[in-house]
Amino acid sequence: MRYLTTRKRAEGLGSARAGTEHHLAMTASGWALLVLVPILVFVLARTIGGSFDEVRATFANPFVAILTALFLVIGMRHFAKGAQTAIEDYAHGATRAALIMVANAAAYLTIAAGLYALIKLAI
Amino acid sequence: MAETKEQKRPLSPFMIGPYYRPQMTSISSILVRITGLALVVGIGLTVAWLLAAAVSEEWFARVDWVVTSWLGKLVYVGSAWAVWYHLLGGVRHFIFDAGRGMDSPTAEKLGWAMVVGSVVLTVITILVASW
């Protein structure tokens, strides 16, 4: 018997050496998104198509703003990690490196733009 | 023995069809990846719309024109299905991670539950949006 947890034994294995870390990160963000996404889908369903003032009022609400901010950060990191895995499956060499950078840049740009909008609407 | 000539081997995603019979389990899994990636379109449009609402009424009018156009509606109906399907796919991951539902009949039922469940949730979302 080895005095190691199953997680400790699995970490660092596999060709990329990061599979365990990736799996745990996607699982943790997945649980968070399981709570955040249904709420935001219904908020958006009621808000998209609304007038300028209605949209501003909805996102000025602290609960909606905080949940949206959490979704942007957790959701877009979840997206970037998932997109990176997909890219690693199909693209190779310089194309792979470039696409991973594009996916991460798009995720960070979305987070930054969304948080800027939320702060501007809150103050 | 010492042959190091690079061999042309079929790569996994292109196995489907000629070498690999599509199954409920594999196709429903691939759709989780496709829906996850495709959601960037709807999220990008929504963040552009939110940013426009924060910037000015003129910018909001421009982005809202796209959002409420037939193309915008198509993006949002598609995104509603994609987000529910991807979410149910994540729930299936949690079930599989717990070591449950791994036998073929249950795994196939879970795949159909994702398809039916995502369509039902999309209809509910459209009803909530239009009531």
HADDOCK unambig.tbl for C-alpha pairs under 7 A between the chains (distance, minus, plus):
assign (segid A and resid 30 and name CA) (segid B and resid 90 and name CA) 6.75 0.50 0.50
assign (segid A and resid 34 and name CA) (segid B and resid 87 and name CA) 6.75 0.50 0.50
assign (segid A and resid 42 and name CA) (segid B and resid 125 and name CA) 6.75 0.50 0.50
assign (segid A and resid 45 and name CA) (segid B and resid 125 and name CA) 6.65 0.50 0.50
assign (segid A and resid 45 and name CA) (segid B and resid 128 and name CA) 6.48 0.50 0.50
assign (segid A and resid 45 and name CA) (segid B and resid 129 and name CA) 4.41 0.50 0.50
assign (segid A and resid 46 and name CA) (segid B and resid 128 and name CA) 6.81 0.50 0.50
assign (segid A and resid 46 and name CA) (segid B and resid 129 and name CA) 5.06 0.50 0.50
assign (segid A and resid 49 and name CA) (segid B and resid 68 and name CA) 6.07 0.50 0.50
assign (segid A and resid 52 and name CA) (segid B and resid 53 and name CA) 6.34 0.50 0.50
assign (segid A and resid 52 and name CA) (segid B and resid 57 and name CA) 6.63 0.50 0.50
assign (segid A and resid 52 and name CA) (segid B and resid 60 and name CA) 6.71 0.50 0.50
assign (segid A and resid 55 and name CA) (segid B and resid 53 and name CA) 6.98 0.50 0.50
assign (segid A and resid 56 and name CA) (segid B and resid 53 and name CA) 6.31 0.50 0.50
assign (segid A and resid 83 and name CA) (segid B and resid 37 and name CA) 6.52 0.50 0.50
assign (segid A and resid 110 and name CA) (segid B and resid 44 and name CA) 6.79 0.50 0.50
assign (segid A and resid 110 and name CA) (segid B and resid 47 and name CA) 6.82 0.50 0.50
assign (segid A and resid 113 and name CA) (segid B and resid 51 and name CA) 6.66 0.50 0.50
assign (segid A and resid 114 and name CA) (segid B and resid 47 and name CA) 5.56 0.50 0.50
assign (segid A and resid 114 and name CA) (segid B and resid 51 and name CA) 6.53 0.50 0.50
assign (segid A and resid 117 and name CA) (segid B and resid 50 and name CA) 6.30 0.50 0.50
assign (segid A and resid 117 and name CA) (segid B and resid 51 and name CA) 4.81 0.50 0.50
assign (segid A and resid 117 and name CA) (segid B and resid 54 and name CA) 5.23 0.50 0.50
assign (segid A and resid 120 and name CA) (segid B and resid 54 and name CA) 5.97 0.50 0.50
assign (segid A and resid 121 and name CA) (segid B and resid 54 and name CA) 5.62 0.50 0.50
